[in-house]
Amino acid sequence: MIHSQRGKRGFITAIILIVTALIVLGFFGFNLKSIVNSPTVTANLSYVWGLLVHAWNIFIVTPAVWLWDKVQGVLFKVTS
């Protein structure tokens, strides 16, 4: 019970920090929409997204498919 409350506090703290950061950025005149829509940021985000997708396919999907094939092979041998 104590552990679940600690996790909830961390989530609420993260939300409060994000909202506070957005308020501070707005106070200093930063427009997040124009920053995110700039060509440089868009290109950088696309590049990082491509790296994440590639890493996901190499490090998560490939071993998971291999493991699933092994599990199916064992299950098929047991049921036949």
N, C-alpha and C positions, 0 to 999 in steps of 0.2 A: 504494500500500500504506500509506504514512504517513497519507494523508488518511482512509482507512477506519478506522484505529485512533483517530484524533483524534475522529471521529464517535462511535465506541463509548464512548470515555471521557466524552464529553459526555452521552450517554444514561445511563451508570452514575452519573455525578455528579448528574444530575437525580433519579434514583431515590433516591440517598443523601440528597439535600437534602429530598425529600418525606418520606421515612421519618423523618428527623431532626426536621422540622417537626411531624409527627404526634406524635412522642414528647414534644416540648416542649409542645405544646398539651395533651396528656394529663397531663403533669406539673402544669400550671397549672389543671387541673380542667375544661377545655373538653370537652364531649361533642359531637363532630361530628354524630352521628346526630340528636340533639335540635335542633341548630342547623339542619341541612339540612331536617328535617321541620317546622320552624316555618312557619306560614302566610305570613309576610312573605318569608322566603327562597324558599319555593316559588313565590310570586307573582312575585318578582323573576327567578328562574330561568326561569319560563315566559315572561315578557316578553322577556328576552334571547334565549331560544330562538326566539321568534317573529320577532324582528329578524334573527337569523342566517338563518333559513329564507327570509325575505323578501329579504335581501341575496343569498343564494345563488341564488334564482330570478331576480333582476333582473340581477346582475352576472356570473353564471357560466352558468346554464342558457340564458338568452335569447341571448347571443352564441354559445354553443356550438351551439344549434339553428340559428341563422342561418348559421353557418359550415358546419355539416353539410349544410344545404340547398344551399349554393353548391357544395360538393364533390360532392354527388350530381348536381347539374346539369351540372357539368363532366364527370364520369365518364359520365353518360348520353349526353351529346353525343358523347363520344369513342367509345363502344361502338356507337352507332347508325349 
